[in-house]
Amino acid sequence: MSARTDKMKVGMFIRPAGHHIASWRHPEGHADAGANFARMIEIAQTAERGLLDMVFCADTHSVFTAHEQGLHRLHYVAWIEPFTMLSALASYTKNIGLVCTASTSFEQPYTVARKFASLDLVSGGRSGWNVVTSGNATEALNFSNEPHKPKDERYRRGKEFVEIVQALWDSWDDDAFIRDKDACLFFDPQKMHMLNHHGEYFDVRGPLNVPRSPQGQPVLVQAGASDDGRELAAQTAEVVFTAHATIERAKAFYSDLKGRMARYGRDPDHLKIMPGLSITVGRTHAEAVEKQEQLDELLHPDVGVSLLSTRMGHDLTGFPLDGPLPDLPPNKVIGSRSDDAIAMARSKNMTIRQLYQWFARQRGHAGFVGTVTEVVDQMETWFKEEACDGFNFLAPVFPIGLNDFVDMVVPELQRRGLYRTAYEGPTLRDILGLPVPQSRYARDSAAREKATVSA
Ligand SMILES: Cc1cc2nc3c(=O)[nH]c(=O)nc-3n(C[C@H](O)[C@H](O)[C@H](O)COP(=O)(O)O)c2cc1C
């Protein structure tokens, strides 16, 4: 194993009742969590007590399934809009990062730049944007019936979108606002930058009507794993959330993505790769397994089939649950995670039921079940063997799964020297060990000065 000296990063992937699809039915699950902000405060404060890097909210723009069967038995269909929630959570927390999703397919760059810069100001430098191109075909139906674009087009638009947002965040130099009452000078016009962007998908004049925020640039997070997704991440992302069920796949992804960064002149340490990880701990291995089985038993077959159908992009209703996955024609809308799951199901001869149970637990992410020692051993191996820089933690059931993590797993990670014992600083960049990017205009003028001197 490598002698890594950096610390493991751990995000908390928030989901109302929990990450197991049946979590809302668990005796200790909070079935009302999607509509109850007090639950979210409790979760965020517990994560902060455990010194986790960030609260991470995924998001979509539709009820999250393409298949109606069993829909009324699903809990993850309606919840508080994440941006609103994080803005409110900023007042209930002090250190933890606040990261949520905004889609490059359904939003506009100007409003996204404005919102995340504002969240950065509101939270004292803790905001991050999870850039997604949106892979769920039902979302387009809520946007004036625009057909869902194929993936390569979504990523082309996404790339232009991110470039604009980052440029808008540089609209004002750090010292642009003089606010000199006597001289009646509010800002220095030399330090305000127009954008005048004209591209394939967007025309944006700028500048942004939000002052420069504490981090300068909120942290850019990305979650696509296809070739297009990796390229966008290598070029722009500072955190990548990803889904790998095995260490081999995670290692291959890690070295591929970090290797791509050189092409863009980027330092591999400036990108933190954090696969999703579901953890179930028990005092004994048997107790942990029993906890997981208890949840599996709460999963209704209609929900399982609906979940799998959505993931596969094909309606699997009517196929025998204990039979194999049928041959599925290629589907352009679904992403790399479903392709991986199909390959796994075929190689292990999994039945439809086994595959939907697996998805219901961890949706293609890794899952560690066992004692604290067993779980932390695996986390340490993934970290030290460079399969990741940390994890995005998925609690099977909130709040108990998170409490177990904070009270049992974090102390063991700390004991082994793998994890922080205090927050490193006030901003998300401090916590993640990411540099503050210099404004492109400062970079340009430094380059101009250098050219003049050498000429
Ligand atoms: C950990 C993780 C979180 C994600 N969060 C979201 C999300 O909040 N909203 C969304 O629409 N897609 C989300 N995605 C999907 C990706 O952004 C991407 O659209 C999908 O993986 C398909 O692209 P790909 O084939 O490049 O992976 C997430 C993916 C991962 C791995």
The ligand as an SDF file (V2000), in Angstrom:
LIG
                    3D

 31 33  0  0  0  0  0  0  0  0999 V2000
  -22.6440   10.2520   -7.2050 C   0  0  0  0  0  0  0  0  0  0  0  0
  -23.4610   10.7190   -8.3660 C   0  0  0  0  0  0  0  0  0  0  0  0
  -24.3850   11.7290   -8.1630 C   0  0  0  0  0  0  0  0  0  0  0  0
  -25.1690   12.1790   -9.2290 C   0  0  0  0  0  0  0  0  0  0  0  0
  -26.0620   13.1610   -9.0010 N   0  0  0  0  0  0  0  0  0  0  0  0
  -26.8930   13.5250   -9.9880 C   0  0  0  0  0  0  0  0  0  0  0  0
  -27.9010   14.4830   -9.7510 C   0  0  0  0  0  0  0  0  0  0  0  0
  -28.0130   15.0310   -8.6780 O   0  0  0  0  0  0  0  0  0  0  0  0
  -28.7540   14.7800  -10.7600 N   0  0  0  0  0  0  0  0  0  0  0  0
  -28.6330   14.2310  -11.9990 C   0  0  0  0  0  0  0  0  0  0  0  0
  -29.4320   14.5450  -12.8640 O   0  0  0  0  0  0  0  0  0  0  0  0
  -27.6590   13.3320  -12.2620 N   0  0  0  0  0  0  0  0  0  0  0  0
  -26.8080   12.9730  -11.2930 C   0  0  0  0  0  0  0  0  0  0  0  0
  -25.8340   12.0520  -11.5480 N   0  0  0  0  0  0  0  0  0  0  0  0
  -25.7260   11.5330  -12.9180 C   0  0  0  0  0  0  0  0  0  0  0  0
  -24.5610   12.1350  -13.6930 C   0  0  0  0  0  0  0  0  0  0  0  0
  -24.4770   13.5250  -13.6010 O   0  0  0  0  0  0  0  0  0  0  0  0
  -24.6300   11.7860  -15.1860 C   0  0  0  0  0  0  0  0  0  0  0  0
  -25.6760   12.4650  -15.8270 O   0  0  0  0  0  0  0  0  0  0  0  0
  -24.8810   10.3350  -15.3690 C   0  0  0  0  0  0  0  0  0  0  0  0
  -23.9330    9.6220  -14.5910 O   0  0  0  0  0  0  0  0  0  0  0  0
  -24.7800    9.9730  -16.8640 C   0  0  0  0  0  0  0  0  0  0  0  0
  -23.6160   10.4330  -17.4160 O   0  0  0  0  0  0  0  0  0  0  0  0
  -22.3350    9.5200  -17.5630 P   0  0  0  0  0  0  0  0  0  0  0  0
  -22.7030    8.4890  -18.5290 O   0  0  0  0  0  0  0  0  0  0  0  0
  -21.2740   10.4650  -18.0550 O   0  0  0  0  0  0  0  0  0  0  0  0
  -22.0000    8.9420  -16.2390 O   0  0  0  0  0  0  0  0  0  0  0  0
  -25.0210   11.6060  -10.5240 C   0  0  0  0  0  0  0  0  0  0  0  0
  -24.0810   10.6050  -10.7260 C   0  0  0  0  0  0  0  0  0  0  0  0
  -23.3050   10.1690   -9.6620 C   0  0  0  0  0  0  0  0  0  0  0  0
  -22.3010    9.1040   -9.9150 C   0  0  0  0  0  0  0  0  0  0  0  0
  1  2  1  0
  2  3  1  0
  2 30  2  0
  3  4  2  0
  4  5  1  0
  4 28  1  0
  5  6  2  0
  6  7  1  0
  6 13  1  0
  7  8  2  0
  7  9  1  0
  9 10  1  0
 10 11  2  0
 10 12  1  0
 12 13  2  0
 13 14  1  0
 14 15  1  0
 14 28  1  0
 15 16  1  0
 16 17  1  0
 16 18  1  0
 18 19  1  0
 18 20  1  0
 20 21  1  0
 20 22  1  0
 22 23  1  0
 23 24  1  0
 24 25  2  0
 24 26  1  0
 24 27  1  0
 28 29  2  0
 29 30  1  0
 30 31  1  0
M  END
$$$$
